[in-house]
Amino acid sequence: MQGKALPGFRDFYPEELALRNHIFAVWRSVARRYGFEEYDGPPLEPLEIYTQKSGEEIVEQLYAFEDKGGRKVALRPEMTPTLARMVGERAQALKKPIRWFAIPQLFRYERQQRGRLREHFQLNMDVIGEAGPAADAEVMAAALDIMRAFGLGPAEVRLRISDRRVVVAKLRHSHHVAADELVPVLAALDKWERAPADSERLLTDALRADRARVRPVLEFMSGLRDGAAELRESAAAEPLNECVQRLGAMGLGPFVEVDFTIVRGLAYYTGIVFELFDQGRSLRAICGGGRYDDLIKAIAGVDLPCVGFGMGDVVLGELLKDRAKQPEAPAQLDAFLVAVSGEDVEPVLKLAHELRDQGVAVEYGLRHAAIRKQLELAAARGAPRAVIVGPDERAASEVVVRDLNAGTEEKVPVARLLNGFFR
């Protein structure tokens, strides 16, 4: 079929766009309640801004090409490198801590599955310039309050928190994992719950197929959840414990679970990390994030600590549909104007324009037709009322307002119609 959307891309018909707009409105409302300012950046960036952060292998996942000026560029797959670049350019002038949010459209050339497409919109919320766990708790609280704003409670969503420093300390001191082995070992751990066979393969590769080392690390990984209480007693867990305490003080404790199997696969995370899931784990993570204190320095040469998260619209939209929390497509019209005769068309045009000037949404038939046809069109457009203008009504400076749901009608003076009738 010609004209079909590309694989992994979406058309937004009015009902789908109503859900997207609802998600965006909640995102913006909560972000602003938390004092975050909205920013944006270009959808096309130099390719090196992504390879510098994630290595050359990421190119296979990008929409990357050479532009007409010979520059290697890519459609943005994530927002954090753009944020780092923008903050780095004005780091001295910006008041710290910086509290910014954005809702970019992102693009990745990946295999499609439920909850993952090749494009999506994503809320990014970041606090920059504050190293303590108070900032970590702040962004997590915002993510949870977004869930609450959608009508989702602790019985439906859970925030799983960890700290890579705790896990790394245990791997280094108890299992003698070398510094250059940490990133692939953590990447293996990140897959442990979703794909244990893949996790074991990655771990075996990371530890050079040394079974004497692989076996105890596998046992450590499999016991991370049950051993959470013991790990929280270590000195490395102090920031994590303070973060959990702060969330409890906000009344958000019932949403929170400490889970050291959460390490996040990306190498740039440096401390506390977290993921938000539906309670039954039937979907991918609703959001994920954590502390990435070295990234702005790596990209822009400015040493500023950062913490933040990304929340995509695809998984969130699936969750809202599953829980019947999506909004109905809003009725666009306040009324449909009906001209009884050809002589009533110009008065209808005048009335329509006066009502629109007052912010009232109205429509009328673009071709004059029988009253029955006009009323059928009004019903098809979802108008709650029909405003009928005929010779008798014009003579009396009034209209007939028919409630298209109840079937009742009343005569209303034009002056009243134009003076707050639709409020």
Number of C-alpha atoms within 10 A of each C-alpha: 4 4 5 9 10 9 12 17 14 14 10 11 8 11 14 17 13 17 21 19 13 17 22 16 12 16 26 19 14 18 25 15 9 15 12 19 14 15 13 14 14 10 16 14 19 16 22 16 19 23 13 13 17 14 11 12 9 15 18 11 14 20 18 19 15 12 10 7 6 8 12 14 19 23 19 26 24 19 21 21 21 21 22 23 21 16 19 19 14 11 19 10 8 12 11 13 16 18 21 20 25 23 22 21 18 17 22 23 17 15 11 12 9 10 18 17 19 21 18 21 19 22 22 25 27 26 23 25 20 17 17 15 20 15 22 31 22 20 22 29 21 18 27 24 20 19 23 13 14 17 12 18 17 17 11 16 22 22 27 19 25 26 29 24 19 21 22 21 16 18 20 14 10 12 15 13 19 13 10 9 16 17 17 18 24 26 19 26 28 20 20 21 13 11 12 16 13 14 22 20 13 21 26 21 16 21 19 12 13 12 11 9 16 20 14 13 24 19 10 17 21 16 13 18 15 11 14 16 12 9 17 19 11 12 10 19 20 15 20 24 16 16 22 22 15 19 21 16 10 11 11 19 15 14 20 20 15 19 20 25 24 26 30 23 16 15 15 17 22 20 24 26 27 27 25 24 21 20 15 10 12 9 15 18 18 25 21 22 26 28 28 23 21 17 23 25 15 16 19 17 14 19 15 21 20 26 29 26 25 24 22 23 23 19 22 23 20 17 23 18 13 10 12 9 15 20 16 11 13 10 11 13 16 18 26 26 26 30 24 21 14 12 12 18 21 11 14 22 15 10 18 19 16 13 20 12 11 12 12 19 18 20 23 21 17 8 9 16 15 13 14 11 13 23 24 10 17 24 16 9 15 17 23 18 25 25 24 22 24 20 14 11 18 14 9 10 13 19 24 20 21 20 16 17 11 9 8 10 14 11 13 16 16 17 11 11 16 15 12 11 11 14 7
